[in-house]
Amino acid sequence: MIPIARPLISEEEKQAVLAVLESGQLAQGEKVAEFEQEFAAFCGARYAVATSSGTTALHTALLAHGIGPGDEVITTPFTFIASANSILFTGAKPVFVDIEPETFNIDPNWVEEAVRERRNKGGRPKAILPVHLFGHPCDIEAIIEIAHRYDLIVIEDACQAHGALVDGKKVGTFATGCFSFYPTKNITTGEGGIILTDSEDVAERARMIRDHGMRKRYRHEILGFNFRMTDIQAAIGLAQLKKLSQWTEQRIKNASYLTEHLNHSPFIAIPIVRKGCIHVFHQYTIRIRGDRDRAVELLKARGIGVGIYYPLPVHQQPLYQNLGYNDSLPEAERASREVLSLPVHPALSSEHLEMIVKAVASLEGEI
Ligand SMILES: *Cc1c(COP(=O)(O)O)cnc(C)c1O
């Protein structure tokens, strides 16, 4: 079976972990500081604050911006649950708006519509939390423009988009950006996350929230958490970061191959890359015009480890239904029924890619 994702761990990561284990400094220390510096430099941000996961990065970033009970945060329903749950953790309310069918990302037109509507109804929209889904940047420039006009905070969920660019600028640096280093992401630290910001104040608050509200040892100024990354994780991250550009190139090459060879199958829609954007292909996600679930079964039977991201939009999850959400968001709902992700990761061989193309072509007449 060709897996949908595979972490690439080499001798370098193993040696880096051993060195940390032998140093005696296992928890947050110099390696975390070094990883923060390197990741900030790679993306072109002033400050980076490493955390225990992408989820805790999002939670911390929202808190560092003062988001809390009574606030509303506009976000996408077509994402991993953590994007929206991070808003719930703060006591604020997620407001879902529909997506662009071409990129699967939040639609800025609906964002503006929601800001106006919530304001007219006495709501308190305070922030926008867009996601750069599958590694394709969302229309962040339009979102930043709306945020300026309505005085809103922006938190970018870049957990799937390490190194993606819009007009030469890395995602996660347009506003406060959050990344994940879970093993299926474009680089990993096992578990881990990071916040990028150009604001010294936001960075300072994020550091305190991550470490029990401390600036000075055992002086607790605010309510914080233990959301720290360990030096073991950071050492893995430093080794991975060196390879990120090369891996991204390989993902893009693999995607080009798939796009070129799948292009002629009438029952699928291939992913697009918008002008000015670099798509880093965390996922290569197609739409199936036919019986999607049957296509999944057949591809798996033919050795292709496909994924469905995501089979149920967030507003239709039992958790959110129980909270009273009953939105109708037709593009997100349709995407959930039609999407299918094919392996695109850098560990694929040319034989794997040929197998994938053949397997997809063989669906003709069967779905
Ligand atoms: C992975 C992911 C997260 C959460 O990251 P974890 O490290 O798993 O906590 C949040 N948002 C999106 C879009 C993700 O893909």
The ligand as an ORCA input file, in Angstrom:
! r2SCAN-3c Opt
* xyz 0 1
  C      -2.827     19.564     11.820
  C      -3.704     20.755     11.838
  C      -3.984     21.459     13.017
  C      -3.575     20.992     14.372
  O      -2.272     20.662     14.538
  P      -1.837     19.563     15.632
  O      -0.357     19.702     15.635
  O      -2.314     18.240     15.171
  O      -2.444     19.964     16.926
  C      -4.740     22.609     12.923
  N      -5.229     23.033     11.751
  C      -5.014     22.370     10.607
  C      -5.574     22.914      9.333
  C      -4.262     21.199     10.615
  O      -4.073     20.534      9.462
*
